[in-house]
Amino acid sequence: MKFDDITRQSLLYDFYGELLTERQKEVMELYNEENLSLAEIAEEFGISRQGVHDALHKAQKALEEYERKLGLVERFSATSEAISKISSQIDKTITMAAAETSGAASGKSKTAVAKASRAHKEK
């Protein structure tokens, strides 16, 4: 599994894990969160490695099917991306506004200094 696949499986489990059977949840938690091997899980449940593999495969297939029907992970991903873009745009706007304010303030102080200098010369 690539890193993106692992992240996707984790998100799918976070969103839809409660919809799995108790056995599927237990097997997925032991495999993904506790990092137990198929053999270790098989020993714990008193089933074969193939039985664990089948349970994992069925659970992953069920999670993918929930996502296909409901699309919550996809919506979450799109929303996160939109929030990131908005946040970036806000940062740019704040930076530009601060630069303009700073430029305007220094322009005002230069004008004030020039006026004070002229007033002093006229006295």
MARLORO-472725 format. One record per residue: x, y, z of N, C-alpha, C in turn; residue in one letter. Coordinates in Angstrom, 2 decimals, always signed. Example, Ala and Ser with C-alpha at 12.3 -4.5 7.8 and 13.67 -1.06 7.14 Angstrom:
n.px; n.py; n.pz; ca.px; ca.py; ca.pz; c.px; c.py; c.pz; code
+13.19; -5.69; +7.80; +12.30; -4.50; +7.80; +13.20; -3.30; +7.80; A
+12.85; -2.25; +7.08; +13.67; -1.06; +7.14; +12.90; +0.03; +7.87; S
***
This chain:
n.px; n.py; n.pz; ca.px; ca.py; ca.pz; c.px; c.py; c.pz; code
+0.84; -1.19; +0.00; +0.00; +0.00; +0.00; +0.87; +1.24; +0.00; M
+0.54; +2.19; -0.86; +1.24; +3.47; -0.86; +0.74; +4.30; +0.32; K
+1.49; +5.34; +0.64; +1.10; +6.21; +1.75; -0.29; +6.77; +1.53; F
-0.61; +7.18; +0.31; -1.94; +7.73; +0.02; -3.03; +6.69; +0.26; D
-2.74; +5.44; -0.04; -3.70; +4.36; +0.20; -3.94; +4.18; +1.70; D
-2.87; +4.27; +2.47; -2.97; +4.12; +3.93; -3.80; +5.27; +4.50; I
-3.51; +6.48; +4.03; -4.27; +7.65; +4.50; -5.73; +7.51; +4.13; T
-5.99; +7.07; +2.91; -7.38; +6.90; +2.46; -8.10; +5.85; +3.31; R
-7.45; +4.73; +3.55; -8.07; +3.69; +4.37; -8.37; +4.21; +5.78; Q
-7.45; +4.99; +6.31; -7.65; +5.56; +7.64; -8.85; +6.51; +7.65; S
-8.95; +7.36; +6.63; -10.08; +8.27; +6.55; -11.40; +7.51; +6.37; L
-11.37; +6.52; +5.52; -12.58; +5.72; +5.32; -13.02; +5.07; +6.63; L
-12.05; +4.55; +7.38; -12.38; +3.91; +8.65; -12.91; +4.94; +9.64; Y
-12.28; +6.13; +9.67; -12.75; +7.19; +10.57; -14.19; +7.59; +10.26; D
-14.51; +7.69; +8.99; -15.86; +8.12; +8.60; -16.90; +7.02; +8.72; F
-16.53; +5.81; +8.34; -17.53; +4.75; +8.21; -17.31; +3.53; +9.11; Y
-16.28; +3.56; +9.93; -15.94; +2.40; +10.75; -17.08; +1.87; +11.60; G
-17.91; +2.77; +12.10; -19.02; +2.34; +12.96; -20.08; +1.55; +12.19; E
-20.01; +1.58; +10.88; -20.97; +0.83; +10.06; -20.53; -0.62; +9.82; L
-19.29; -0.93; +10.19; -18.77; -2.29; +10.03; -19.29; -3.18; +11.15; L
-19.19; -4.50; +10.92; -19.55; -5.44; +11.99; -18.49; -5.35; +13.09; T
-18.82; -5.84; +14.25; -17.86; -5.80; +15.37; -16.58; -6.54; +15.01; E
-16.70; -7.70; +14.37; -15.53; -8.49; +14.00; -14.67; -7.71; +13.00; R
-15.30; -7.10; +12.00; -14.55; -6.32; +11.01; -13.81; -5.16; +11.68; Q
-14.49; -4.48; +12.60; -13.85; -3.36; +13.31; -12.65; -3.86; +14.11; K
-12.84; -4.96; +14.83; -11.75; -5.50; +15.65; -10.54; -5.88; +14.80; E
-10.80; -6.57; +13.69; -9.71; -7.00; +12.80; -9.01; -5.78; +12.22; V
-9.76; -4.80; +11.76; -9.15; -3.59; +11.18; -8.33; -2.82; +12.22; M
-8.85; -2.71; +13.43; -8.13; -1.99; +14.48; -6.82; -2.71; +14.83; E
-6.89; -4.03; +14.96; -5.68; -4.78; +15.28; -4.64; -4.68; +14.16; L
-5.10; -4.74; +12.94; -4.19; -4.71; +11.79; -3.63; -3.31; +11.55; Y
-4.51; -2.30; +11.53; -4.09; -0.95; +11.18; -3.56; -0.13; +12.35; N
-4.18; -0.24; +13.50; -3.78; +0.59; +14.64; -2.75; -0.09; +15.54; E
-2.90; -1.39; +15.74; -1.97; -2.11; +16.61; -0.81; -2.73; +15.83; E
-0.91; -2.66; +14.50; +0.13; -3.20; +13.60; +0.41; -4.68; +13.83; N
-0.63; -5.44; +14.15; -0.46; -6.88; +14.29; -0.45; -7.52; +12.91; L
+0.27; -8.61; +12.77; +0.31; -9.33; +11.50; -0.97; -10.16; +11.35; S
-1.19; -10.65; +10.14; -2.35; -11.51; +9.92; -2.28; -12.74; +10.81; L
-1.08; -13.29; +10.97; -0.89; -14.48; +11.80; -1.23; -14.18; +13.27; A
-0.80; -13.04; +13.76; -1.08; -12.67; +15.16; -2.58; -12.48; +15.38; E
-3.23; -11.85; +14.44; -4.68; -11.65; +14.55; -5.40; -13.00; +14.47; I
-4.94; -13.84; +13.55; -5.53; -15.17; +13.40; -5.43; -15.96; +14.70; A
-4.27; -15.88; +15.34; -4.07; -16.59; +16.61; -5.02; -16.04; +17.68; E
-5.17; -14.72; +17.72; -6.04; -14.10; +18.73; -7.49; -14.51; +18.55; E
-7.95; -14.64; +17.31; -9.35; -14.99; +17.05; -9.57; -16.48; +16.85; F
-8.47; -17.24; +16.78; -8.60; -18.68; +16.58; -9.10; -19.02; +15.19; G
-8.67; -18.23; +14.20; -9.04; -18.49; +12.80; -7.76; -18.52; +11.96; I
-7.91; -18.86; +10.70; -6.73; -18.93; +9.82; -6.30; -17.55; +9.36; S
-5.05; -17.47; +8.86; -4.56; -16.21; +8.28; -5.46; -15.81; +7.12; R
-5.90; -16.80; +6.35; -6.78; -16.53; +5.21; -8.10; -15.94; +5.69; Q
-8.59; -16.41; +6.81; -9.83; -15.88; +7.39; -9.67; -14.41; +7.77; G
-8.51; -14.08; +8.34; -8.23; -12.68; +8.70; -8.12; -11.84; +7.43; V
-7.40; -12.36; +6.45; -7.25; -11.65; +5.18; -8.61; -11.38; +4.56; H
-9.48; -12.38; +4.55; -10.82; -12.23; +3.98; -11.63; -11.19; +4.76; D
-11.53; -11.21; +6.07; -12.26; -10.24; +6.91; -11.77; -8.81; +6.62; A
-10.47; -8.65; +6.50; -9.90; -7.33; +6.17; -10.37; -6.87; +4.80; L
-10.31; -7.79; +3.84; -10.72; -7.45; +2.47; -12.19; -7.06; +2.42; H
-13.04; -7.81; +3.11; -14.47; -7.49; +3.13; -14.72; -6.14; +3.80; K
-14.00; -5.87; +4.88; -14.16; -4.59; +5.58; -13.74; -3.43; +4.68; A
-12.59; -3.58; +4.02; -12.12; -2.52; +3.13; -13.07; -2.31; +1.96; Q
-13.59; -3.39; +1.44; -14.56; -3.32; +0.34; -15.84; -2.61; +0.82; K
-16.28; -2.92; +2.03; -17.48; -2.28; +2.58; -17.24; -0.78; +2.75; A
-16.06; -0.40; +3.26; -15.74; +1.02; +3.45; -15.74; +1.75; +2.10; L
-15.16; +1.14; +1.09; -15.15; +1.74; -0.25; -16.57; +1.89; -0.80; E
-17.40; +0.90; -0.53; -18.79; +0.96; -1.01; -19.56; +2.08; -0.29; E
-19.34; +2.24; +1.01; -19.98; +3.34; +1.73; -19.55; +4.68; +1.14; Y
-18.27; +4.79; +0.83; -17.76; +6.04; +0.24; -18.36; +6.26; -1.15; E
-18.48; +5.21; -1.91; -19.06; +5.34; -3.26; -20.49; +5.86; -3.17; R
-21.22; +5.39; -2.17; -22.62; +5.79; -2.02; -22.78; +7.15; -1.35; K
-21.97; +7.43; -0.35; -22.17; +8.63; +0.46; -21.19; +9.78; +0.13; L
-19.98; +9.44; -0.26; -19.01; +10.45; -0.67; -18.52; +11.40; +0.41; G
-18.57; +11.00; +1.66; -18.18; +11.90; +2.74; -16.69; +12.23; +2.74; L
-15.86; +11.25; +2.45; -14.41; +11.49; +2.43; -14.05; +12.44; +1.29; V
-14.67; +12.25; +0.15; -14.43; +13.14; -1.00; -14.86; +14.56; -0.68; E
-16.03; +14.70; -0.06; -16.49; +16.04; +0.33; -15.57; +16.66; +1.36; R
-15.12; +15.86; +2.31; -14.19; +16.35; +3.33; -12.90; +16.83; +2.68; F
-12.40; +16.06; +1.75; -11.16; +16.42; +1.05; -11.35; +17.73; +0.26; S
-12.45; +17.85; -0.45; -12.72; +19.07; -1.23; -12.89; +20.27; -0.31; A
-13.56; +20.09; +0.81; -13.74; +21.18; +1.77; -12.42; +21.60; +2.37; T
-11.59; +20.63; +2.73; -10.27; +20.94; +3.29; -9.42; +21.72; +2.30; S
-9.47; +21.32; +1.05; -8.72; +22.01; +0.01; -9.23; +23.44; -0.17; E
-10.55; +23.61; -0.16; -11.13; +24.95; -0.31; -10.75; +25.84; +0.87; A
-10.78; +25.29; +2.07; -10.40; +26.04; +3.26; -8.95; +26.48; +3.18; I
-8.10; +25.59; +2.70; -6.68; +25.91; +2.55; -6.48; +27.06; +1.56; S
-7.20; +27.01; +0.44; -7.09; +28.09; -0.55; -7.60; +29.42; +0.01; K
-8.72; +29.37; +0.72; -9.28; +30.58; +1.32; -8.31; +31.15; +2.36; I
-7.75; +30.28; +3.18; -6.79; +30.72; +4.19; -5.58; +31.38; +3.55; S
-5.10; +30.80; +2.47; -3.96; +31.36; +1.75; -4.31; +32.73; +1.19; S
-5.51; +32.86; +0.63; -5.94; +34.15; +0.07; -6.09; +35.19; +1.17; Q
-6.60; +34.80; +2.32; -6.72; +35.73; +3.45; -5.34; +36.21; +3.88; I
-4.38; +35.29; +3.97; -3.01; +35.67; +4.34; -2.43; +36.67; +3.35; D
-2.65; +36.43; +2.05; -2.15; +37.36; +1.03; -2.80; +38.73; +1.18; K
-4.11; +38.74; +1.41; -4.85; +40.00; +1.55; -4.36; +40.77; +2.77; T
-4.15; +40.08; +3.87; -3.66; +40.73; +5.09; -2.27; +41.30; +4.85; I
-1.41; +40.54; +4.18; -0.05; +41.01; +3.89; -0.09; +42.25; +3.01; T
-0.94; +42.23; +1.99; -1.05; +43.39; +1.09; -1.61; +44.60; +1.84; M
-2.61; +44.39; +2.66; -3.21; +45.49; +3.42; -2.20; +46.08; +4.40; A
-1.43; +45.22; +5.03; -0.41; +45.70; +5.98; +0.65; +46.51; +5.25; A
+1.05; +46.06; +4.06; +2.05; +46.78; +3.28; +1.51; +48.14; +2.86; A
+0.24; +48.17; +2.43; -0.37; +49.43; +2.01; -0.50; +50.38; +3.19; E
-0.92; +49.86; +4.34; -1.07; +50.68; +5.54; +0.28; +51.24; +5.96; T
+1.28; +50.40; +5.93; +2.63; +50.82; +6.31; +3.15; +51.87; +5.33; S
+2.90; +51.68; +4.03; +3.33; +52.64; +3.03; +2.59; +53.96; +3.18; G
+1.28; +53.88; +3.46; +0.49; +55.10; +3.64; +0.93; +55.83; +4.90; A
+1.23; +55.08; +5.95; +1.67; +55.71; +7.20; +3.00; +56.40; +7.00; A
+3.93; +55.76; +6.30; +5.23; +56.40; +6.09; +5.08; +57.59; +5.16; S
+4.14; +57.51; +4.21; +3.87; +58.65; +3.33; +3.30; +59.82; +4.11; G
+2.39; +59.53; +5.06; +1.80; +60.58; +5.89; +2.87; +61.22; +6.77; K
+3.76; +60.41; +7.33; +4.78; +60.97; +8.21; +5.76; +61.82; +7.41; S
+6.07; +61.43; +6.16; +6.95; +62.24; +5.33; +6.29; +63.59; +5.02; K
+4.98; +63.56; +4.73; +4.24; +64.79; +4.46; +4.22; +65.68; +5.69; T
+4.01; +65.09; +6.84; +3.98; +65.87; +8.08; +5.34; +66.50; +8.36; A
+6.40; +65.75; +8.12; +7.76; +66.28; +8.33; +8.01; +67.44; +7.38; V
+7.62; +67.29; +6.12; +7.81; +68.36; +5.14; +7.04; +69.61; +5.53; A
+5.79; +69.45; +5.98; +4.99; +70.59; +6.41; +5.62; +71.28; +7.62; K
+6.08; +70.49; +8.56; +6.70; +71.06; +9.76; +7.97; +71.79; +9.39; A
+8.72; +71.25; +8.45; +9.96; +71.89; +8.01; +9.66; +73.23; +7.35; S
+8.65; +73.29; +6.47; +8.27; +74.54; +5.82; +7.77; +75.55; +6.83; R
+6.98; +75.09; +7.79; +6.44; +75.99; +8.81; +7.59; +76.57; +9.63; A
+8.60; +75.78; +9.91; +9.74; +76.22; +10.70; +10.55; +77.28; +9.92; H
+10.70; +77.04; +8.62; +11.47; +77.98; +7.77; +10.74; +79.32; +7.66; K
+9.39; +79.29; +7.62; +8.62; +80.51; +7.49; +8.70; +81.36; +8.74; E
+8.96; +80.83; +9.88; +9.03; +81.58; +11.13; +10.25; +82.37; +11.15; K
***
